[in-house]
Amino acid sequence: MFIFDRQKRKDIDQLVEDYTTTRSMPRREFLQKATAAGLSVSAASALLAACGGVPAGNGANSGSPSKVKSIDVLTQVSGEELDSFKAITSAFTKKSNITVNIESTRDVNAVLSTRLRGNNPPDAAGMPGIPQFQQYASQGKLVKLDTFFDMSKIQQNYSKAWIDLASYQGGLYGVLPKANTKGTVWYSPKNFQDVGGSVPQTWNDLIAVSDKIANAGKYPWAMGIESAASSGWPGTDWVSTIYIKKYGPDMFDQWTSHKIPWTHPSVKDAFQMFGSIVQGKHYINGAPQAILATNFQDASYQPFATPPKAYMYFLGDFTAGFIQSQYKKLKAGTDYTFFDFPSIEDKYKGNVIGGADIIAAFKDNDGTRQLLEYISSTEAQTIWVKRGGATSVNKAVQPSDYPNAIASKAAQQMINASAVRLSAGDLVPGALQTAFWKGIVSYVSDPKSLDSILSTLESSAQQAYQS
């Protein structure tokens, strides 16, 4: 028996009341407060177990999860994507007899933050972004999946690059229902061949074929960075892809986490390499004004017009949907396709800028455990792939399951990636993201002002990372 003075006993009683009432206090915080009140670590642990072990919603795992008949999932997918996600959860319900209630919102970040502040997290949720995902994992709010997942199966079906994306400090906290690559340069094989173009393997090859087309009086590139309030973001994908292909993932991480300044020579170099396309002689019709005024989606149509207005267009794999909607008679893989963004430094050839939807659990129960395991499975991944509009990085999903050759090709690029990172514009804090977009617009408008632009971005970064 432990003997406490009256105040300590009162502190312990209050701690237990807070814990059992809110069910939101992280395990570490409970133990710290209990030991501060006079309990030994073993006694504090025993008290925690007596209170019910680990609170639902704090992300730690109990040995035997509670049984549930239904779970709530918060997601930002909508439209056809939501229908496909529901197809997966319906198949899950048939297997498990656990109902999945889905709440869809376009502002998942705000809704999730509000629910967490109110100690009312969903059972599971789609993550607003990688930074928020990592933040929730660091705060102990997410369920650690590798304590009950068959990790040998995960490692068999997913490359290390994608496991790392869904992990935090070596622990798996998320599953990837779908993904996308931004390492795609779109073109018409026939039109490309007509101007003597050959698929470039390196950056030097890319410049050479661009010059060849330009010297023939044609425009090698289509480009548009107009996107209303977010104008400039397509340029951030150019700079990010160039950077990771030349300087590798470690330097990329230093840049996006502000371990190196935006005035660093490597960042300037990536901008200038992007500038060699923007400013290329006879590369883009009407540049730079046309680049600034043309919407990114409209620009994707130019290589496939009759006659072609350009011959190459760089943007993520979702561009296939733009092309197919505009030119319904074109056949994927024959009339339009992509080549991989060429290598710059050979050792970083397999590096990809892309992204993935991540779903994580805030409550540890048999419903969330089974659902997340199911979403990671080949069966569930194949459901969405067959419906179209999604790419899986599960190696066991068959190429024949994709609706066309392009979707299958994009999947192979991602599955085989040696390193995966989100675009820098998607990784940095919000204020810096907006500054980055504006910096791209300013650079396209006036490339000679690059030093000033990078100094402004560095000032924005210093403020963003201090706040």
Beta strands, then each sheet from edge to edge (+ up, - down):
strand 1: 70-75
strand 2: 99-104
strand 3: 124-126
strand 4: 167-168
strand 5: 171-172
strand 6: 179-181
strand 7: 184-187
strand 8: 313-314
strand 9: 337-340
strand 10: 351-356
strand 11: 359-361
strand 12: 419-421
sheet 1: 2+ 1+ 3+ 11-
sheet 2: 4+ 5-
sheet 3: 6+ 10- 12-
sheet 4: 8+ 7- 9+
end
